[in-house]
Amino acid sequence: MLRIFKHYINIPAIILSGGESFYLFFQSLIIYHIIQKLNFKITPNFSIAFASFIAIFTITSMACAGLYNRQHFVRYGDVISRTMVIVPTVLIITTITLLFHDHITNLDIPTGNYLFCFVTLTAFSLALLAWRAAFIEMIDRVDTFKRRVLILGSGNRAANIENLSRKHRDRTITIIGYVRLGVPPVRAESPTGGRRTAARRADYWVTSAGLADFCREKNVEEVVVASTERRGLPVGDLLSCKLQGIKITEYASFWERESGQIDPDEINPGWMLFSDGFNLGILHRIVKRTFDILVSSLLLILTLPITLPTALLIRFESKGPIFYRQERVGLHGKSFMVLKFRSMRTDAEKDGPRWAAKNDSRVTKVGSFIRKVRIDEIPQVINVLKGDMAFVGPRPERPVFVKTLAEKIPYYNERHVAKPGITGWAQINYPYGATEHDAKMKLSYDLYCIKNGSLFLDIIIIMQTVKAVVWNSGAR
């Protein structure tokens, strides 16, 4: 992992995006010069601009589709399905760009050249898929980009790391094994041949005095301290490992880096006080507020062709107001009225407040659609302009739910140190939640975003929101 502005990015994803950027740039140059030879009369200085624009647009579109996400860029099904959306979009934009250039320069570009451009771009797009497949195979077989990690401990924390590695089909780390200390004086694999029943885990018994030698023998690059019992830790041997150049990482920090979450069950006030992050100073607030005003104003103008018809459809389908106002908990626990397009019947809460459920009968037909594509959230830009919300931040909850969740989930109220947002790290990484467990999981993402918040992460979240809207992840 590489940390950029406090946010962790996969090194394979960085290499992949860099390689694809160069590929797309030179691909566009080649296409340009070929069609120029076919009597495509374009001014010479248009070549670099055309290639740069197509490369930047394509890479940005792929990022918005989640094709550089840890979860998607290594799964063939996701790559193919998402690329099938991106390729037609790029082809259309390319054609529009050439048509626009033709119009402003008064050139007469033959129709056949547009067709040639279209076919050639399609062929290059298929080649791009082949390159990505080759890259995935390469990082699967070559350990150059993978950090060799040893887990010190074999309890619940070790099980969490193992499950995470399986879930993500990890291409960033290689887990050498899970170490238990203080048993036989000679290292030996566990009686089950290094694997537990119904698991594929390699467990090793190592004496504390032999830990440094074991790490050297296995070429370990990082030791993750996942043991819950700290009193018996071999501090001296861990120091010897560190002096050999081996990185020593606490479980909470490792989990944050590899999962993009902060586990509320594992952190403590001391870790929050001394860990890097949670920088919410005045400069951060000024930059974020300026960004919020600019983005919200632009979005409010650009979405008028969507919001005006939506308002009419809501009014025609059912009686009642177009907008829905509801009390939510905001910055420092202060309440405000959030504004949304009404997606439910006016009597939706006659029996009291409750979370939305899948296939909720209270939702209208128009409401069901605008929820799935997140149109119902657009009026919240007015809350952002007023200062009640930010564009990126934890989703605001209702006071009755906040009170209940704060009593059951540690550090739940800490999410209120930041302004709530229209979109956020939790919304793009976790599906819609309507249970206490879901609230706890979303809190783990919210705390990560608060701890590592920056303009860079906000831009990533906004781009990834496109993925959540188009592929309808997390809406109800």
C-alpha positions in Angstrom: 0.0 0.0 0.0 1.1 3.5 -0.8 -0.2 6.3 1.4 -1.2 9.5 -0.5 -2.5 12.4 1.5 -3.2 9.9 4.4 -5.3 7.6 2.2 -4.0 4.1 1.3 -3.8 3.2 -2.4 -3.0 -0.3 -3.7 0.4 -0.2 -5.5 -0.8 -2.7 -8.2 -3.7 -0.4 -8.9 -1.3 2.6 -9.2 0.9 0.6 -11.6 -2.1 -0.6 -13.6 -3.6 2.9 -13.9 -0.2 4.4 -14.9 0.3 1.7 -17.6 -3.2 2.1 -18.9 -2.8 5.9 -19.1 0.3 5.6 -21.3 -1.4 2.9 -23.4 -4.5 5.0 -23.9 -2.4 8.1 -24.8 -0.3 6.4 -27.4 -3.3 4.5 -28.7 -5.1 7.8 -29.3 -2.0 9.2 -31.0 -1.8 6.1 -33.3 -5.4 6.3 -34.2 -5.1 10.0 -34.9 -2.1 9.6 -37.3 -3.7 6.6 -39.1 -6.9 8.4 -39.8 -5.0 11.6 -40.8 -3.2 9.5 -43.4 -6.7 8.6 -44.7 -7.4 12.2 -45.6 -8.5 13.1 -42.1 -7.7 16.8 -42.3 -6.9 17.8 -38.7 -4.6 20.6 -37.6 -1.2 19.2 -36.4 -1.5 20.8 -32.9 -4.7 18.9 -32.3 -2.9 15.5 -32.1 -1.5 15.8 -28.5 -4.6 17.5 -27.2 -6.9 14.8 -28.7 -4.7 12.0 -27.3 -4.4 13.6 -23.9 -8.2 14.3 -23.6 -9.2 10.7 -24.6 -6.6 9.2 -22.2 -7.7 11.4 -19.2 -11.4 10.9 -19.9 -11.1 7.1 -20.2 -8.9 6.7 -17.1 -11.3 9.0 -15.1 -14.3 7.0 -16.3 -12.6 3.7 -15.4 -11.9 5.1 -11.9 -15.5 6.2 -11.5 -16.6 2.7 -12.5 -14.4 1.3 -9.7 -12.0 -0.4 -12.1 -9.1 0.5 -9.9 -10.8 -0.5 -6.7 -9.3 -3.4 -4.8 -12.6 -5.3 -5.0 -13.1 -4.9 -8.8 -9.9 -4.5 -10.7 -8.9 -8.2 -10.1 -12.2 -9.8 -10.8 -12.8 -10.7 -14.5 -16.6 -10.5 -14.2 -16.5 -6.9 -12.8 -13.8 -5.8 -15.3 -15.8 -7.0 -18.3 -19.2 -5.8 -17.2 -17.9 -2.3 -16.2 -15.7 -2.0 -19.3 -18.8 -2.7 -21.4 -20.3 0.5 -20.0 -17.1 2.6 -20.3 -16.2 1.6 -23.9 -19.4 2.9 -25.6 -19.1 6.1 -23.5 -15.6 6.7 -24.7 -16.5 6.0 -28.3 -19.4 8.5 -28.2 -17.2 11.2 -26.5 -14.5 10.6 -29.1 -16.9 11.0 -32.0 -18.4 14.1 -30.4 -14.9 15.6 -30.0 -14.0 15.0 -33.6 -17.4 16.4 -34.8 -16.8 19.5 -32.7 -13.3 19.9 -34.1 -14.7 19.5 -37.6 -17.4 22.1 -36.9 -15.1 24.8 -35.5 -12.4 24.3 -38.2 -14.9 24.0 -41.1 -13.3 20.8 -42.3 -15.1 18.3 -44.4 -14.3 15.0 -42.7 -15.5 11.9 -44.6 -18.1 9.8 -42.7 -16.0 6.7 -43.4 -13.2 8.1 -41.2 -15.5 8.3 -38.3 -16.5 4.7 -38.8 -12.8 3.7 -39.0 -12.1 5.6 -35.8 -15.0 3.8 -34.1 -13.9 0.4 -35.2 -10.3 1.0 -34.3 -11.1 2.3 -30.8 -13.2 -0.8 -30.2 -10.2 -3.0 -31.2 -7.9 -1.1 -28.9 -10.5 -1.4 -26.1 -10.4 -5.2 -26.5 -6.6 -5.0 -26.4 -6.9 -3.1 -23.1 -9.0 -5.9 -21.6 -6.3 -8.4 -22.7 -3.6 -6.2 -21.0 -5.6 -6.1 -17.8 -6.1 -9.9 -17.8 -2.3 -10.3 -18.3 -1.6 -7.8 -15.5 -3.9 -9.8 -13.1 -2.1 -13.0 -14.0 1.3 -11.4 -13.5 0.5 -10.0 -10.0 -0.9 -13.4 -9.1 2.2 -15.3 -10.0 4.9 -12.7 -9.2 5.5 -11.7 -5.6 7.5 -8.5 -6.4 4.5 -6.2 -5.5 3.5 -8.2 -2.4 4.7 -7.6 1.1 5.6 -10.8 3.0 3.6 -10.5 6.2 3.8 -12.6 9.4 0.9 -12.5 11.8 1.9 -12.6 15.5 -1.2 -14.2 17.1 -3.8 -16.8 16.2 -7.1 -15.6 17.8 -10.0 -13.6 16.5 -7.8 -10.9 15.1 -5.8 -13.4 13.1 -9.1 -14.9 11.9 -10.3 -11.4 10.8 -7.1 -10.9 8.8 -7.4 -14.3 7.1 -11.0 -13.6 6.2 -10.1 -10.3 4.7 -7.3 -11.9 2.7 -9.7 -14.4 1.3 -12.5 -11.9 0.6 -10.2 -9.6 -1.4 -8.1 -12.3 -3.0 -5.2 -10.3 -1.8 -2.7 -9.2 -4.4 -0.9 -6.7 -2.1 0.4 -9.0 0.7 1.5 -12.6 1.1 0.7 -14.0 4.5 3.5 -16.3 5.5 1.7 -17.7 8.5 0.3 -17.2 11.9 2.7 -17.5 14.9 2.0 -18.8 18.4 4.7 -18.0 20.9 6.1 -19.9 23.8 5.4 -23.6 22.9 8.1 -26.1 21.8 11.7 -24.8 21.7 12.2 -26.0 18.1 10.0 -24.6 15.4 7.7 -27.1 13.8 4.5 -27.0 11.8 1.3 -27.7 13.6 0.2 -31.4 13.8 -2.3 -30.8 11.0 0.4 -30.0 8.5 0.2 -26.3 9.0 -3.5 -26.2 8.2 -6.5 -26.2 10.5 -9.7 -28.1 9.9 -12.0 -26.3 7.5 -9.4 -23.6 6.9 -6.3 -23.0 4.7 -4.2 -21.3 7.4 -0.5 -22.0 8.1 0.1 -21.9 11.9 3.6 -22.0 13.3 4.9 -22.6 16.8 7.9 -20.3 17.5 9.8 -19.5 20.7 10.1 -15.8 21.4 13.9 -16.2 21.3 13.6 -17.6 17.8 11.3 -15.0 16.3 14.0 -12.9 14.6 15.7 -16.0 13.1 12.3 -17.3 11.9 11.6 -13.9 10.2 15.0 -13.9 8.5 14.5 -17.5 7.3 11.1 -16.8 5.8 12.1 -13.4 4.3 9.4 -11.6 6.3 9.1 -7.9 5.6 6.4 -7.0 8.1 5.2 -8.5 11.5 1.6 -7.7 12.5 1.1 -7.9 16.2 -2.4 -9.4 16.4 -2.2 -10.9 19.9 -4.8 -9.5 22.3 -2.5 -10.3 25.3 0.3 -7.7 25.5 1.9 -8.7 28.7 3.6 -11.7 27.2 4.8 -10.1 24.0 8.5 -10.6 23.2 9.3 -6.9 23.0 13.1 -7.5 22.8 12.7 -9.9 19.9 10.3 -7.6 18.1 12.9 -4.9 18.5 15.5 -7.2 17.0 13.2 -7.7 14.0 12.8 -4.0 13.6 16.5 -3.4 13.7 16.8 -5.9 10.9 14.6 -3.7 8.8 11.4 -5.6 9.4 8.3 -3.4 9.8 6.4 -3.9 13.1 2.7 -3.0 12.8 -0.1 -3.0 15.4 -3.3 -4.9 14.4 -5.5 -1.7 14.4 -3.2 0.1 12.0 -2.8 -2.9 9.8 -6.5 -3.4 9.6 -7.0 0.3 8.7 -4.5 0.1 5.9 -5.6 -3.1 4.3 -9.4 -2.9 4.7 -10.1 0.9 4.5 -11.9 0.7 7.9 -11.3 1.3 11.6 -12.5 -1.5 13.7 -14.5 0.1 16.6 -14.1 -3.1 18.7 -10.3 -2.9 18.6 -9.5 0.7 19.0 -9.1 2.6 22.3 -8.7 6.2 23.4 -4.9 5.9 23.5 -4.7 4.7 19.9 -7.0 7.5 18.8 -4.9 10.1 20.7 -1.5 9.1 19.4 -2.2 7.7 15.9 -1.7 9.8 12.8 -4.9 11.5 11.7 -8.1 13.1 13.0 -6.7 16.5 11.8 -9.8 18.7 11.7 -8.1 22.1 12.0 -9.2 25.4 10.7 -7.3 25.1 7.3 -8.9 21.7 6.7 -12.4 23.2 7.4 -11.8 26.2 5.1 -10.6 24.1 2.2 -13.5 21.6 2.7 -16.1 24.4 2.9 -14.8 26.1 -0.2 -14.9 22.7 -2.0 -18.4 22.0 -0.8 -19.8 25.3 -2.0 -18.2 25.0 -5.5 -19.3 21.4 -6.1 -22.8 21.9 -4.7 -23.4 25.0 -6.8 -22.2 23.2 -9.9 -24.3 20.1 -9.2 -27.4 22.2 -8.5 -27.2 23.8 -11.9 -26.2 20.7 -13.8 -29.0 18.6 -12.4 -31.9 21.0 -13.2 -32.9 18.9 -16.3 -33.3 15.9 -13.8 -34.8 17.6 -10.8 -37.5 19.6 -12.5 -39.1 16.5 -14.2 -38.7 14.6 -10.9 -40.6 17.3 -9.0 -43.5 17.1 -11.6 -43.7 13.3 -11.4 -43.8 13.3 -7.6 -46.6 15.8 -7.7 -48.6 13.9 -10.3 -48.3 10.4 -8.7 -49.4 11.2 -5.2 -50.8 14.0 -3.1 -48.5 15.8 -0.8 -45.4 17.9 -0.8 -42.6 17.5 -3.4 -39.9 17.7 -0.8 -39.5 15.8 2.4 -38.1 17.4 5.5 -36.8 15.2 8.3 -34.8 15.9 11.5 -31.3 14.5 11.4 -28.3 14.8 13.7 -25.4 16.9 12.4 -22.1 18.4 13.5 -21.4 18.1 17.3 -24.8 16.4 17.7 -26.9 19.4 16.7 -30.1 18.7 14.8 -31.1 20.1 11.5 -33.8 19.4 8.9 -32.5 17.5 5.9 -34.2 18.1 2.5 -34.9 15.3 0.1 -37.4 14.5 -2.7 -40.4 12.7 -1.2 -40.1 9.0 -2.1 -42.8 7.6 0.3 -46.4 8.1 1.0 -47.3 11.0 3.3 -48.6 8.5 5.9 -45.3 6.4 5.8 -44.6 7.0 9.5 -48.1 6.9 11.0 -46.9 4.0 13.3 -43.6 5.7 14.3 -40.1 6.0 12.8 -38.4 2.9 11.4 -35.5 2.2 9.0 -36.3 1.7 5.3 -36.4 -2.0 4.3 -35.9 -3.9 1.1 -39.0 -3.7 -1.1 -40.6 -1.3 1.4 -44.3 -1.0 0.8 -44.3 2.7 1.8 -42.2 3.7 -1.2 -44.1 5.1 -4.2 -43.3 4.0 -7.8 -41.5 7.2 -8.6 -39.9 7.1 -5.2 -38.5 3.6 -5.9 -36.8 4.7 -9.0 -35.3 8.0 -7.7 -34.0 6.1 -4.6 -32.2 3.5 -6.8 -30.4 6.2 -8.8 -30.0 8.5 -5.8 -32.0 11.4 -7.4 -33.9 11.7 -4.1 -30.6 12.9 -2.5 -30.0 15.9 -4.8 -32.0 18.5 -2.8 -29.5 18.0 0.0 -27.1 20.3 -1.9 -29.2 23.0 -0.5 -28.3 21.7 3.0 -24.7 21.8 1.9 -24.9 25.4 0.7 -26.6 26.4 4.0 -23.7 24.8 5.9 -25.7 22.0 7.7 -24.0 19.3 5.7 -20.8 18.7 3.7 -20.7 17.1 0.3 -18.7 14.2 1.6 -19.1 12.9 5.2 -21.0 10.4 7.3 -24.7 10.0 6.5 -26.8 11.9 9.0 -29.1 9.7 11.1 -32.3 10.5 12.9 -32.1 11.4 16.6 -34.1 8.3 17.7 -31.7 6.0 16.0 -28.6 7.9 17.1 -29.6 7.6 20.7 -30.1 3.8 20.4 -27.0 3.2 18.4 -24.8 5.3 20.7 -25.8 3.2 23.7 -24.8 0.0 21.9 -21.9 0.8 19.6 -18.6 2.1 21.0 -17.4 5.5 19.6 -20.6 5.9 17.6 -20.9 9.6 18.6 -17.4 10.3 17.3 -18.8 10.3 13.8 -20.5 13.7 14.7 -17.1 15.5 14.9 -17.5 15.9 11.1 -20.3 17.4 9.1 -22.6 14.8 7.7 -22.5 14.3 3.9 -24.6 13.5 0.9 -22.1 10.8 0.0 -19.3 9.2 2.0 -16.7 6.5 2.3 -19.3 4.2 4.0 -21.9 4.7 1.3 -19.6 3.6 -1.5 -18.0 0.7 0.4 -21.0 -0.8 2.2 -24.5 -1.6 1.1 -27.5 0.1 2.6 -27.9 -0.9 6.3 -31.0 -1.2 8.4 -29.6 -3.1 11.4 -27.3 -2.5 14.4 -24.6 -4.6 12.7 -24.9 -2.5 9.5 -24.6 0.7 11.5 -21.5 -0.6 13.2 -19.9 -1.6 9.9 -20.7 1.8 8.4 -19.2 3.4 11.5 -15.9 1.6 10.8 -15.7 3.3 7.4 -16.9 6.7 8.7 -14.1 6.7 11.3 -11.6 5.9 8.6 -12.8 8.9 6.5 -12.7 11.2 9.5 -9.3 10.1 10.5 -7.8 10.3 7.0 -9.9 13.0 5.5 -8.5 15.2 2.8 -9.5 16.9 -0.4 -7.9 14.0 -2.2 -10.1 11.5 -0.5 -13.2 13.6 -1.0 -12.5 13.6 -4.8 -12.0 9.8 -4.8 -15.3 9.4 -2.9 -17.2 11.7 -5.4 -15.8 9.7 -8.3 -16.7 6.4 -6.7 -20.2 7.6 -6.1 -20.8 7.3 -9.8 -20.1 3.6 -9.4 -22.6 3.3 -6.6 -25.3 5.1 -8.7 -24.8 3.3 -12.0 -24.4 -0.1 -10.5 -27.1 0.6 -7.8 -25.1 -0.5 -4.8 -26.6 0.4 -1.5 -29.8 2.1 -2.5 -33.3 1.3 -1.1 
